[in-house]
């Protein structure tokens, strides 16, 4: 006959096993995941972060080169923009939180989804055009002259764009994909849009100078800590805003496949903001003309290290972490440390794309 004490202990354990998953979900905000599910989700998020940074950085070289050759302006952050960015980001974040918390998130998600449908389709078009161009027979879509669309009033030009038939086909495919996103809001569609945003952002945004990049990331270091650890704002917005402002992967993918719903997530800001700094390091390497991308690879390796630390801390404490808390010290600190060792600190900090653009503009005016 079984010992009554042992029997009572077994009954208690069975009850604990029944309620533990729900208790953990109430504490952490998410359901329990298997070790394999967690590993797969974090590896997937890791790849969705590092690939856009690497790809977008090299695309930025081509983009900046072509823009300069065509005399097109490059979106460059000034020192004032850098100091204002955390303030503007905080205001927007808190505004979204108030809407989600006290009004209806459904109406907000409808507006945001419509916006991202348009912007996401444009971002995807930029990614798809080279791919469509590799399809056999696509050369028939190319023409000697580009279509030119301009909205202006007198000398004031409000919108101007040039495109060819490859752009048109790519835009049609992107729009069709966008419709699927609007109708289903599937996490795969969310991720594809998010990755397109990331690559385009890293490719096109210029911080102006390495000094600006160091200042911006340092300010965002404290911004991220405050809004994640100091308040519930960041987590609540990320959980309730149904928009491609993050990449996600289901931790129950092994059990449910693409229909999983227990997501691990990484904000696009944690990809794009360090990414534009790493892309700037690559352009600095190229500007030296030494056929060495030392600072880019140092920054890229630093990002990998910082993200690995973020995922490790997240796994240990099973709670939301401000990724920039770990990414900023590595992404900024390691390249600067290498520059000190090589005696190139002043050269690295002094690198300024904005100044070069202004000098070239002045030279054209003199001519």
Secondary structure, 3 states (H helix, E strand, C coil): CCCHHHHHHHHHHHHHHHHHHHHHHHHHCCCCCCHHHHHHHHHHHHHHHHHHHHHHHHHHHHHHHHHHHCCCCCCECCHHHHHHHHHHHHHHHHHHHHHHHHCCHHHHHHHHHHHHHHHHHHHHHHHHHHHHHCCCCHHHHCCCCCEEEEEEECCEEEEEEEECHHHHHHHHHHHHHHHHHHHHCCHHHHHHHHHHHHHHHHHHCECCEHHHHHHHHHHHHHHHHHHHHHCCHHHHHHHHCCCCCEEEEECCHHHHHHHCCCEEEEECHHHHHHHHHHHHHHHHHHHHCCCCCHHHHHHHHHHHHHHHHHHHHHHHHCCCCCCHHHHHHHHHHHHHHHHHHHCCHHHHHHCEHHHHHHHHHHHHHHC
